Amino acid sequence: MSNKPAAEHSTDIAVIGAGPAGLFSVFECGMLKMSCHVIDALDAIGGQLSALYPEKPIYDIPGYPSVLAANLVTSLEAQAAPFDPVYHLNQQVTALEEQKSGRWRLQTSKGVVIDAGAVIIAAGVGAFGPNRPPLEGIEAYEGQGPGVGVHYLVKRREDFLGKKVVIAGGGDSAVDWALSLADIASSLAIVHRRPKFRAAPDSAAKLQQLATGGVIDMVVPFQLARIDGDGGKLSGVTVADLDGNERHLEADALLPFFGLSQNLGPITDWGLNLDHHQISIDPVTAATGKAGIFAVGDIAAYPNKLKLILSGFAEAAGAAHAARAHLHPGEALHFEYSTTQGVPGEK
């Protein structure tokens, strides 16, 4: 996987979004001998699978009775790798303009310019980022390294082995990660403003069992009040209840799970058929109504759509074939199954 510096590039297909539908679009385009550049606002591929639940199992992927989200991303990356996609991460597409030639010019927030014959939008729910708790100076503690400082997502469970961890929040992410890290952290506290958690009942019950057994410190009803540390090195957090009573919790790492802010951003200005923050498409070709622009995955909408990863995979295949027809009008395609065609590098 390569990341080129800000420059001007030319490619057959620009894929906006590196989630599962975007990654599978690269594979499908590659099988049709089309090159791809992929742009994503996150600093890693995988979209929500990587950002929200990398170590949670998924049960409805064909051929996998169960697969961890992170492992599915790894497999999709490996599947796309023979076609040498170029990834432009940690940046948004800020402009999309049609050229006189019928091709599309994309510009990113880092100044990268991409000339593309067609565009596949696989942006999911759009660019998203964490809802940060309103704590003064919290930015200084972000990005301090694996297992220390403030983190809004968990990439590797093992990073928190032997660490003092404080989790803040009351939803599924907070409870799931509390359950997952309880047996490897040296200490673990979960802070929530009310005794009731907005998580799956079974998970909430398991959390209570761990708290009753002294494995987890259930800090309720409290809220985060201050970050404690020096020079960007976290030593703990101070929490307060509604009466102003405070507690200090020692911590190597703070994991605030207060949800994500989601924003389609510049996509709303591209003149596409938007309906409730989704793009209306032809379910067969994934066409958006603008020649050469297609949409797949969660951002794509049509009647009776099932919002499943496997639906995004099917849409990616349809979009790739339609994009090839757009790039090579009138040229017949001799379609072959992958079992007979193979992929580059296979013997």
N, C-alpha and C positions, 0 to 999 in steps of 0.2 A: 504494500500500500504506500503510495507516494503522495507527498504534499508539496506542490511547487509554490515558489514565492509569487507575490503579486506580479502578474504579467498578462499578456494576451494569448489566448489559446483558441484553437479551432477543433471542433469535434462533430461527430454525427449527432449525438444526443446529449443534451444537458439534463441531468436528473436532479431535481430539487428535493432534497430529503434523503437521508441515508438510513431510514428505518427499514423494516423487513420488506415492504413493498418496493422501496427504492433500490435496495440491494438485489432483489430478484429481477427487477427491471434491467439491471446491468447484465445479468446472466442471459436473459431472454434476448436483449439487444445484441449481446456478443455472439449468441448462436446464429443470429442473422447477419453477422459480420459488420456490426455497427459499433463504433467506439463511443465511450461515455466519459463525461466529466460529472462528478457528483458534488453538490454543495449542501452543507448542513450547518445549522446554527450552533449545534453542540460541538464539543471538542473531541467527540468520539463517535464512531458509527454505531448504529443500532437503534436510534430514536428512543421511544419510550421504553423499549425492552431493556436498554442499557441504563437509562436515566432513572427509571422507577422501580423495576423489579428484576434485576439481573440474575438473582439466585432463587427466583420463584419458578416452580414447574408450570409448564403449559401442557395441556392434555389433548388439545384438538388440532394438532398438526399431523396431517396424514403421514403414516409410516413411523411416527414416534408415539408410543404409548404414553410417554412422559419425556419432556425435554426442558432443561433449565433455559430461561430466556437468554442468558449470556452465551450458552452453548449453541443455541439456535443462531444467534448473531455470528458467532465464530464460523459456523457451518456455511451460512449465507455468504460471508466474506470469502471463505475458501472457494465456494462455488463460483463466485464472480471473478476471483483472482486471475484465472487463465486469460481473461480478456483485458487485463491491464487498465482497469479504471483509474482515473486520477481523482483524488479526493481533495476538496477544498473545505476544510473543517473550521469550526468556530467563526463562521461568517454567514451573513444573510445575503440573498439576492435582493438588491435594493432597486434595480431597474431592469425592465424587460421590454425591449423595443424591436418591432418588426422592421427588417431592412428591405430595401427595394428588390433585392434578390429573392425575397421570400424566406430568408433565413432569419434567425433571431439573435439579438445581441443582449447578453446578460452582463450586469455589473454587480459586484459584491461589495459588502461593507469594508472589505480590506483592499479594494481597488483592483481586484481580479476582473478581467474582461474575458468573456467566453463567447465565441461565435459558434452557433449551433444550428444544425439543419432542422432539428425538432426539439421540443421540450417535454419532458414527463414530470409533472408535478406530483411528488409523493410526500407532501409536507405534513401529513398526519393532521394534527390539530393546529398546525402552524408552529412558529417559533415559540418555545416555552422556556421558562426559567423558574427558579424557586421563589416562593413568597418568603422574603427574609423577615425574621423577627425584628421589631424596631428597637434594637439595642445599639447604643452609642459605641462606635469604634469596632463593630463586628467585622467590617471588611478586612481589618488588619490580621484577623485570625483565620481567614479563608485561604485555602490552597497552601497550607503549611506542610503537606506531605501525607503519606498514607498513615491512617490511624491516629493523627493528631490534629488539633485545631477544629475548625468548623467545617462540616461537610453536609451538603444537602441531598446527597445520594450516596449509596454504598456500592462501590465497584467490586470490591473483594472483601468477603467476610473475614478472611484471614488477617487483613490489615489491623483488626481490632483485637487480635489475640493478646491477652494480658494487659489490656488498656482499661483505664477508668472511663466509662462511657456514660454520658447523659443524653437521653433521647427526650425531645419535647414534641408534643402533639397527641392527638386522640383518635386519629383515623387508622385505616388499615396499614399504611406504610409504617407508622410509629409502632403499632402493636406487632406487626409481622417481624420487623427488625429487632424489636425487644426480645421476641421469642427466639429469633435466630442467633442473636449475639449473647444470650444469657449464659450459655455454657462455655464461652471462650473469653469473655471480658473478665478482668479481675474484679470489677464491680460495675453494676449497671443500675441506673436510676431512670425512671420514666416520669416526666413532669406533664401534668394536664390540669386544666383549670376547673375540671369537674370530675366527680368519681366515675361517671358513666363514659365509656369509650365508644366511638362511632366505628366500630370494627365488626367483623363477622362474629356472631355470638360464640362460636366454638373457640376462636382465637382469644376473645376477651376472657372467656372462662379459663383458658390455659394461662393467660397472663395473671389472673387472680390467684391461681394455684401456685405459681412461682413466687408471687408476692407473699402469700401466706406462709410458704416454706422458707422465706428469707433469702431467696435467690435474687430477687429484684426488689429494689427500693421504690415503692409506689408513692410518688410525691404529689399528692392531690389534697385539696384543690389549691394548686399553686400555679404561678406563671413566671416565665423568665423575667428577671429584673435588671441584671447586670452581667457583663462578661468580666471575669477575673483573670488577670494575667499581666505579663509585662513583655514589651518588645515583640508582640505577636505570638508569644508562647503562652498557650492556654494553661491555667492552673485550676480553673473551676468556674462555676457560675453561681450567681446569687439568685434565688427565687423568692417570690413574695406571695402571700395570700391576699384575699380581698380586704383584710383588716390591716394590712401593712406589715404583718409579721414576716420576718425574713429567715431564710436558711441558706447556708453555703454548702454547695455540693462540689467535692473534688472531681476534677475531670481532665483527662488527656484529650478527649474528643467530645464535641457537642454536635448532635445530629438533630437539627430542627426539621420536622416534617409538617409543614403548614400548607401543603398543597403547591400547585404550580400556577403561575400566571400564563395564560395562553393568548396568543395574538397572531392573527394571520398577517399582520404587518403590511408590507407593500403589495402583497397578493391582492388586496382589496382594490388596488388602483389599476389593475391590469385589464379591466374590462371583460372579465370572465363572468359566466352565469352563476353568480353566487346566490345561495339559498341557505339562510341560517348558518353562515360561516362554513359552508361546504360548496363545492363546485359541481354543478349539474353536468353529467356526462352521458354519452351514449353507452349503455352497458355492454355492447358488443365490442366497440372499438376504443372506448375510453376517451373519445374525442370531446373536447370542451365547447366546440362551436367556433373556435379560432383555429384556422388552418395551421397545423404543425404543433399545436399544444394539446397535450393529453393529461389526464389526472387519474391517479390510482390510489388505493388505500383509503384511510379514514377520511381524507379530505374530499373524496369523490362520492357523489350522491346520485341515486336513481331509484325509481319506485321499487319497494320491497327488498332493498339491499340488506344483506346480513353483514353486520359490522364485525367481521372476523378476519384474522390474518390471512387465512386461506382464500378469502374473497379478494384481498389485495393481490395475492399471487396470481390468481386468474386474470384480474384486471391488468396486471403487468404484462402478461403474455399477450393479451389483446392489444394493449397499447404499443408494444414492440412491433407487432406485425403491421398495425396501422401506420406506425411511424415509418417503417421501411417502405410501405406503399406510397407514403407522402414524399419520401426522399427519392424514390425511383419510380415515378408514375409511368404506368404502361409496361413496366418490366415484370415479366412473369417470375414467380417464385416457385422453385422446385422444392417443395416442403419435404423435409426428412425428420423422422423422429430421432431423439437424442441417442436411442439405442443403436441406430444405424449410422448416424452422423458422427457421434462421439464429440469430444471437446478438445481444444488445443492441448497438446502435450500428452494425450493418452496414446497408449500403444495398443 
